[in-house]
Amino acid sequence: MQTTETTLYTKRYDMYREKADKIANYKSYSDRKKIDSLLELNATIYANLGTDSTKTEWQTANVTSRHIYRLIKQYDERLGEMCLRDSLND
C-alpha cells in the first residue's frame, strides 16, 4: 500500500515526465534550446533530492532522468548516449 508521501512523489515525477514531453514537442524551440531546457529540468529533479530522500525517491528520479536522456538522444545522438551510459554506471 502506498503512503500519501509516496503518492505525492509519484505525482511529482509524473509531472516532470509530462513537462519533458511537452518541451520535446515545442515547435518554436530549436534543438539546442530543447536540450538545454531538458537538462535544466533534469538538474531540478536532482536538486530537489536530499539526504532525507528515500531509496524509492532516488530510483524514481533516476528513471525519470533516463526518460529525459532518451528525449535528448532524439536531438543529439552522442550527448544522449553519453548521458544514458553515465546514468547506468551510477
N, C-alpha and C positions, 0 to 999 in steps of 0.2 A: 504494500500500500504506500502510495506517495504521500509525503507530508506536504503541507501548504508551502513550505520553503522550497522544496524540490520542484513543485509545480511552478512557482514563480521563476526559478532559474530556467526551467524548460521553456517557459513562455519568452523569457528574455533572449535565449539563444535562437528560438524560432523567429523572433523579431530581427535579430542580426542576420539570419539567413534570408529573410524577406527583403531586408534593406540591401543586402549584397546582390540579390537577384534584380532588384529594382535599379541599382546603379549599373549593372551589366546591360540592362535594356535601354538605358538613356540614349536617345538618338543624337542629342545635342552635345554629348561629351566625346572628346577624342579618345582614342585607345589609351593614350598616356594618362589622361585625366581619370579614366575609369580605373586604371591600375593604381594610381595614386589614392583615389578615394577608397578602393577596396583594401589597400594596405593600411590606410588610416583607420578604417573600420576594424581591421584585424588587431591593430595596436590598441584600440579602445577595449576590445574584448579582454586582452591580457592585462590592461591597466586596471580593469575592474575586478581582477582576481587578487587575492591576498593570501597571507599566511593562514588565515582562518577559513579559507575555501576548502571544501571537501574534495575528496578524490573524484567523485562523480562530477562536480563542477569543472574540475580541470579536464577530465575526459571529454565532457560536452564541449568545452572551449576548444579542445584540440580537434574534435570532429568538425565543428563549425569553421575553424581555421582552415582545415583541409578543403572544405567546400569552397571557401574564398580563394584558395590557391588554385583549385581547378578552374574557377572562373577566370583568374588571371592568366592561366595557361592558354585560354582561348585567344588572348590578345598578344601575349609574349610567351612563346613556347619554352624558351630557355629559362626565363625567370620563373615561370610556373613550375617547371620540372625541378628546378633547384630548390624552390620553397617546399614542394611536396617531399622531395628526398630528405631535406633537412628536418621536416616535421616528423618523419618516421624514425629518425635517429635519436629523438629526444627520449 
